[in-house]
Amino acid sequence: MNEIETLYRQHASALLRFAWGLCGDRNQAEDIVSETFVRVLTRAPRIETETALAYLLAVARNIFISGGRVRWREVPLPAEIGAAEHDAVGQLDGQTQFARVLGALRSLPEGERAALLLRVDHGLSYEDIASTLGTSVVAARVRVHRARLRLATARGSQERKP
């Protein structure tokens, strides 16, 4: 097994969760993960195993940000062209909850969303978050705190709706 395959086996699922949290779309998240490993394979110097996850997360975030510059030109299909919906009540509750969480995450500014995902989902220290995002440790702490406050506010407003 070569080094890139080892990295993929160890970190692909964490990268997918992170990318999915950033963009809110599984297909786009899979593309980000693929592009991350292609870039590492073709451009990166040797990666130290201690810093591999933080490095891969930073590459994935940069791909997401650069992809946003292209996505602003995309236009969604009109609703009448979409696939016919079928109501499966048992699946809807879980999907609705998941959609609410993703919607709340997408409503956060990108820097706060990335910091929160790195802290909560990946358990990175504030020092590693700061390194990954290219900020100070204090800024990383502030971003995580603000993201948590915004999510709590969004959750409170969702619970008050009938």
Residue pairs with C-beta under 8 A, 6 or more apart in sequence:
1 9
3 46
3 47
4 37
4 40
4 41
7 37
7 40
7 47
7 52
7 56
8 37
10 52
10 53
11 52
11 53
11 56
12 33
12 37
14 53
14 57
14 121
14 122
15 32
15 33
15 36
15 56
15 57
15 60
16 29
16 30
16 33
17 117
17 121
17 122
18 57
18 60
18 61
18 114
18 117
18 118
18 121
18 122
19 28
19 29
19 30
19 32
19 33
19 36
19 60
19 64
20 26
20 29
21 102
21 105
21 113
21 117
21 121
22 29
22 32
22 60
22 61
22 64
22 110
22 113
22 114
22 117
23 29
23 32
23 64
23 67
24 102
24 103
24 105
24 106
28 67
32 60
32 63
32 64
32 67
33 60
35 63
36 56
36 59
36 60
36 63
39 59
39 63
40 47
40 55
40 56
40 59
44 55
44 59
47 55
53 122
53 124
54 124
54 128
54 131
54 132
57 118
57 122
57 124
57 132
58 131
58 132
58 133
58 134
61 114
61 132
61 133
64 110
65 110
68 110
100 158
104 151
104 154
104 155
104 158
105 113
105 116
105 117
105 151
106 113
107 150
107 154
108 116
108 147
108 150
108 151
111 133
111 135
111 143
112 143
112 144
112 146
112 147
112 150
113 147
114 132
114 133
114 143
115 129
115 133
115 140
115 143
115 144
115 147
116 143
116 144
116 147
116 148
116 151
118 124
118 128
118 129
118 132
118 133
119 126
119 129
119 144
124 132
126 137
126 140
126 141
126 144
127 137
127 140
129 135
129 140
129 143
129 144
130 136
130 137
130 139
130 140
133 139
133 140
133 143
135 143
